[in-house]
Amino acid sequence: MYNVNNRPFKTGLTRYVTLFISPFFLLTSLHATAQLLNSSDHPVVWLRADNKGTRPGSWIDATGKGFDASVFGQPVLQPVSLNYNPAFTFNGKTDSVSIPCNADSMQEMTIMAVFQPADTVEAGIWGAVNATAHKTMMTTRRITGPDGSTGSISASGQFALLSTVIQNWNPSLQLSTNGYMLFGSSGAQSGMPAFKGKLAELLIFDRSLDVLTQIQYETYLAVKYGIPLTRGNYVSAAQAVLWNAEKNKDYSHHITALGRDDFFSLHQKQAASAVDADSVLVISHGKLMVSNSANADTITNGNFLIWGDNNKALTTSLTSDKQLNIINRQWLMSASGATSGDMKTTLQLNQSALRGSQYWLVINPGAYPGFPVDSLRYYFADTLTAAGMAMYKNVQWDTDHSGNDLFGFVEPKDLLLQLKVVDSPDCAAQDGKARFQAIGGQAPFQYTITNNLGELVVKGSFPNAASTAEISDLAMGTYGVVLTDSKGHQSKRYLTMPVPKAQQLNIGLAPVQLLASSNELLLDAGRNIPAGEVLGYQWKSASGFNSASAAISVREPGIYTVSVTSRAGCVFTDTVTVIGNPQQHMTVYPSPSPDGNFTISVSLPKAETVNVTIYDSKGNKIQEMTGTNNTEFRFSGHMISPGLYTVSVKTSHGLESRKLLIL
């Protein structure tokens, strides 16, 4: 039996599987159904160009099971061929590899191969020779398997390719005893010429791989050779999901990786995408060297950095905050492993593929959308080669331990001011703190901060771009900040000191209101405030008015102030000036008075003389007070003896009395 899931090779990977289980199912079922890989999961034959052995005329089987291949012709081992790893170059005529592995001895087979054709001529990649029951082969155009079934493929010489073929047969009594496999040729059965191009790795399993194991081996090959998987997750031998295809679907192009997985003897320290025709980006752990083996840096087992891009044009546009011009092609970096954040990498940017001559590398920790200028980490190119390669050194990833960073490249500015609110104003501290830093420019730097009225709040300086300035005592509001470097370049920004949403209340009363002829005006401090957001209200006026209600009725002109306490404990105030025809008004407060102190407030329509007399409960005159030539009077007094008193106020309008209770 032979099933083929055929997809074009042009994106770098084709999977031929007999089990059509969605790779996305793997994410949820991974830990419940699968075991960690061990030596029993190795293939029966494993030929790898980076471990060919030293015996002349042989290509050593890396499994140690003895299926060492015999080399015919003179294929040339190139130390730097596919993603900084070695591969053999076959001439398409006399070069091939014979493997003492009989296809007829295996009722099921899984064969993985990494290769790059030199041209578009159909040529044999591998095949079973002298097989009677299990005839199978693969060329650069087709695969032949059980019962002569054929699947079509397409492979050009532009990119390196990774293929997986899974086949199984019905039992047969006619089995060959002298069969073997060829690599670099499909044998005489096809009539095809031998393979011309690069062959890097061949794995032959004597079973149909389950989906998880298949993906784990394909992840290894994809990381090693820079060949992106076209579907499904990247999964390590330890079952760690290194790249989540569904979550990262917007950055699914040119997926490339660094990492180490000791089960596969994988130690990929520098990488470029095998399918990026522009060769835009190379990333290495430490210094970029001529080959992966020449890179002396060491990655800890289990650490991986995997990145992919959005495949957008290499043109620029403004970031959402209008501060930077960014290349539209942007990348997502996914970091795995306990110490992946400690890895110091070097990025090589092919600036000749871009329209500009210089760029800043910007990293967006946490992969938040929009590349906000104040959340980015900035790297300047350390060197720029004559070939247009910009090198960014000591770049670290996932410093916030979120697992993901966005990164891209922006056109540099003469000077950029980066602003960060360190502490927001709140109930406990009414003033906040902000931090300023210069990006680019020439030190030293001067700054000025003005409020929304244009008034100077503070000015200062800091000596270099590595330094920061922290400004305290910034109340809620918007400020203008101007940074100037020693060459006169300026960066102007606005800084908003916010109050947390839970601590904001909008009272929103009109500041001046008219007392109508009805001599009554309703002031409602709670009309714009959602239910449950307030702990309490307190109204006061200069005339002694006092109320704990949200809404009050006002009968006299004057200035009324309300204090509203939010559920977060913040107190917000609003003031209303009530105007209208004044009337005579008299108030005695507080009453009752717990300490004997009191105030008598008298408001008059026009200036005149006021006489105040206080009587005890028996009608005895206790105190007298007089005010002259005014419209507003405040008489303060004190009673030693508790009791009920009568306060009498005499004006040209007559006599008016109020009660005063002293406790």
Secondary structure, DSSP 8 states (H G I E B T S, - for coil): --------GGGSEEE--S----TTHHHHHHHHH-----GGGS-SEEEEGGG--SSTTEE--TTSSS--EEEES--EEEEEEETTEEEEEEESSS-EEEE---GGG-SEEEEEEEEEESSSS--EEEEEES-SS---EEESSEEE-GGG-EEE----SSS-EEEEEEEE----S---SS-EEEES---TTT-----EEEEEEEEEESS---HHHHHHHHHHHHHHHT---SSS-EE-TT--EEE-TTTTGGG-EEEEEEEEEGGGTEEE-EEE-TT-TT--EEEEESS--SSTTT------TT-EEEEEE----S-EEE-TTSS-EEES--EEEEEESTTGGG--EEEEEEGGGSSSS--EEEEEETT-TT--GGG-EEE--SEE-TTSEEEEEEE---TTSSSEEEEEEE---SEEEEEEEEE---SS-SEEEEEEEEEES-SSEEEEEE-TTS-EEEEEEESSTT-EEEEEEEESEEEEEEEE-TT--EEEEEEEE---GGG-------SEEE--TTS-EEEETTTTS-TTSEEEEEEEETT--EE-SSEEEE-S-EEEEEEEEETTS-EEEEEEEEES----EEEEESSSBSSSEEEEEEEEEEEEEEEEEEE-TTS-EEEEEEEEEEEEEEEEEE-SS-EEEEEEEEETTEEEEEEEEE-
